[in-house]
Amino acid sequence: MFIVIMSTTTAVESVKVEHLTVARSYGATPWQTAFRVYLPSMLPVLLEALRISMIFNLTGVILAEMYASRDGIGHQIATWGENFQMKQLLAGVVMVAAIAMTFNELVR
């Protein structure tokens, strides 16, 4: 949440004053200003925040499953590691890495 909140405030501050001035001088309503000036200006920063926050979310979920769960891929990875089942352990880690890289590239 902290990353998203900080990035959102940065995104709002990144909107150029000149763009707002031009929109207001052409008589844009507040809704038009929000959707045609603020949103396009903020979108790159917000997508980057989504990308970064999902990295932390995925890591947190996997770690939580490793230590506090009885099911899930994190629990399976921890079990395979404790039992020295290297083929399964490597497959689980590669699967989690592939999911993370796929999401990262989709957002990018």
MARGU-220948 format. One record per residue (C-alpha): residue in one letter; x, y, z. Coordinates in pm, whole numbers, plus 50000, padded with zeros to 5 digits. Layout:
# residues N
AXYZ...
END
This chain:
# residues 108
M500005000050000F502825024050086I504365021249740V501045027449568I500165057449786M503565073749739S503535067349365T500025081049331T500965113549502T504035115849279A501855109248973V499455137349068E502375161149115S503855151148778V500985166548581K502305197148403V500705230148496E500785240948131H498505212348033L496015221648303T496135258248199V495455249647836A492575226547930R491005252948152S491455280347892Y489575258947640G486755255047894A487255219048000T484955206748275P486455190348586W485565155948448Q487215163748115T490275176848298A490445145148507F490085120848217R491885139847940V494705156848132Y495305140448469L494795103848372P497045103448062S499755122348250M499565099648555L499255066248375P502985058548322V503795064948689L500785044848806L501655015148586E505215015548718A503855016249073L501614986548991R504604967748853I506794974449156S504044967249407M503224933949243I506864923249283F506584929249657N503134913149672L504264881549498T507324878949720G505224884550033V502674858249935I505324832149859L507154838850187A503904838350385E502964805150226M506394790950308Y506114798250678A502434800350766S500494778950522R499594742650476D498844746450105G500064766849815I503114768649595G505214785349867H504504756850108Q505354731549839I508644749149759A509574749450127T508674712550165W510684702749858G513664722349987E513504706050331N513304671250176F516084677749921Q513774671449625M515794692749387K513864685649066Q510554696349220L512184725749399L513734738749079A510444733848890G508534753549156V511044782049159V511104783548778M507294783748771V507084812749019A509784831748828A507944826248499I504704839448647A506494870148786M508294877348457T505094872648255F503174897048474N506074921648463E506204920848082L502414923648050V502364955148259R505414969448085
END
